[in-house]
Amino acid sequence: MTKPMREAYHEQLDEVNGRLIGMIRKTGELMGLATKALLEADLDAAEQAMASDSSINRDHLEIDEQVLELMATQGPVASELRIVTSALRTTSDAERMGDLAVHVAKVARMRYPDHAVPEELRETFAAMGKAATEMSAKAVECLRTRDLDAAAELAQDDNEMDHLHRSLFHVLLDDEWDRGVEAAVDIALLGRYYERFADHAVHIATNVRYLVTGEIEWADSTAGH
């Protein structure tokens, strides 16, 4: 027996959500690989991370195409419209997370065989990498369960990432910094990449909150730049 049209439509929406979860999970794996490349001056890890980004970019295009087709053919209403709108926002955030992880890997590759991060800052970047991958995992759970408490936790995690990011500048601006301008630029950029990765994970939580409640929270307009 043929399934009712709306039942089949909701199964397609569930499929979109599953693909989004897989896409976000990949961003955490990618950032973990990029952080390994950064902290260990691991060229293979850097190149693997850069190659892996193509899968996330492909997911972005394919999921967006699927969502737009559903919008065009099914005429979503009410909560359905929130699902497809949230999905489009989420693919954009996840794609940017992948790009930011690649930026980290590129810095590691550019400085190879040297370490891009001075020894005295590796512990901080290890903490930033751990926070980033954990936030990606929480974004996955938030999207999977639509748990608003989990969404709120991500905002708290972002505060910790911001604290780590600010701590880098205390080191860079200290009179005892003797690593030179080039290293300072690397550190400033790397800190920004991790901080923005976390911001996009929070945006995904915001998308979930909109999906569940219909309430819109305006994201930071500078995100992704």
N, C-alpha and C positions, 0 to 999 in steps of 0.2 A: 504494500500500500504506500502511495506517495505521501510523504510527510507534509503537514500543513505548511504553507509558505512562511509564516512568521516563525514557526518552530525551526525550520531550516535556516532562516535568517539569524536567529539567536545562536544556533550552533556555529554559524560563520563568525559571529561576533566573539564567541568563546575561542574560536581558532585564532582570531586576531590577538586576543589577550595572551594566549599561549605563546604566540610568536614574539610578542613584545617582551614577555618574561625571558624567553631565550636570548633575545637581543641584549637586554640589560645584563643578564648573567655574563654574556661575552665581554661586556665592558669591564666588569670586575676582574675577569681572568686576564684581560689585556693590560689593565693597570698593574696587576700583580707581576706580570711578565716584564713590563716596562720598569717597574721599581727594582726588580732583580737585576736588570741590565744596568740601571743607574748605580746601585749600591755595590755591585760586584764587578763593574766594568766588563760586563759579559756581552760580547759582540753578537754571539748567536742568539741570545735572548732579545737583544735590541732588534735584530733583523727579523726574528720570528714575530715580534710584536707588530712591527711595521707591516709585515705581510698579512697578519691576521685582521687588520682593520678593513680589508676589502670585504670580508664576510659581513661585518656590521654595516658597511655602506650598502651592500646588496640587500640586507634585511630592510634597511631604511626605505629604499626605493620600492621593494616588493610589497612591504606592508602598507605604505602610503597608497600604492596603486590599488591594493585590495580594498582599503578603506574607502577610497574615492569611488570605486566601482559600486560598493555597497550603498554609498550615499546616493549615487545616481540611479540605481536600479530598485532600491528598496524603500526609499523615502522614510528615513528614520524619524521617529517622533519621540518627544519627552526624554525619558532616560536613555533611549537608544541613541538619540542625538548627542547626549553627553558622552556616551561610550565612544562614538566615532571621533568626536572633537578631541576628547582626551587622548585617544590613540595617536592622532596626528601630532599633537603636542609632544607626546612621550617619545615617538620615534625621533623627533628633532633633538630632544634632550639626550637620548641615548647615542645618537650619531655623533653629537658633539663630545660626549664623554669619551667615545672611542678616539676621536681626533686628538683630544687633550692627552690621552695616554700615549698616543703615537708621538706627540711633541716631546714627551719625557724620553721615550726611546731614542728619538733623533738626537737629543742632546748627549745621551750616553754614547751613541755611535760616533758622534762628531768628535768627542774627546778621547775616544779609545785610541791607544791602550791605557791612557791615563784615566783616573777617576774624575768625573765631572763634579763630584761633591767632595769637598775637603773632609778629612777624617772627623774633625770636630763637629760636623753637621750631619753626619750619616745617621746618627741615632734619631735626629729630628725628622729626616726624610723617611727613615724606616717607619716612624710613627705616622707620618702623613700617608705613606703607602698603605699601611694597615688600616688606617681610618677610611681611606678612599675605597678599598676593596670591601670593607665591612658595610659602608654606606650603600655600595652597589647591591650587596646581598640583601640589605634591609629594604631597598627600593623594590627588589624582586618580590620579597614577602609582602610588602605593602600592596603591590599590584595584584599579587595572587590572592590575598585574603581580603583586600579592601578594608584593612584595619586602620581606623583613624588614629588610634593610640600609637601604632607603629609609624604612621606619618608624622606625628608630633615628635617622636623620638629622633627622627632624622634631622629635624631642625635643631635639636639639642646637640646631636653629633656634629652638625655644621659649626656650632659655636666652638667646639674643640679644635676643629680644623682651622678655623679663623685664628684661634690662639696660637697654634703651631706656626701658622703663616706669619703672624706678627712677630713671633720670636725670632724668625730669620733676620728681620730688619734690625733687631737689637744687636745681632752679631755683625751684620754688614756695616752698620753705622758706628760701631765701636772703634775707638782710636787704635785699638790693637789689631784691627783687621789688616793683614799683610799679604793677602792672596792676590791682590791686583784687581783691576777694573773688569777684565774679562771673566774671571771667576765670579765676581760680584754680580755681573749681568746674568750669568748662567743661573746662579742661585735665585735671583729675583724672578727670573722667568719660570724656573721650575716650581717655585713656591706658588706662583700664579696659576700654573697648570693644575696643580693638586687642589688649590682652593676653588677653582672654577669647576673642576670635576665634581667636587662636593656640592657646589651650588646647583648643578644640574640634577644630581640625585634628589636634592630637596625639591626642585621643580617637579620631578616625577611624583613625589608625595603630594605636592600641591594639585597636580592633575588628578590624582586619586581622590583627594578631598572634594574637588569639583565634581568628579564622577559620582560620588556617593551623595553629596549634599546639594549640588547645583550652585554652591557659593564660589564666586570667582575671587581669587587673590592675585593681584597683579605682580608678576615676576619682575626681578631686577632687570631693567632694560639694557644693562651693560653685559648681561650674561652672554657668553659665547664669543665675545670680542677679544 
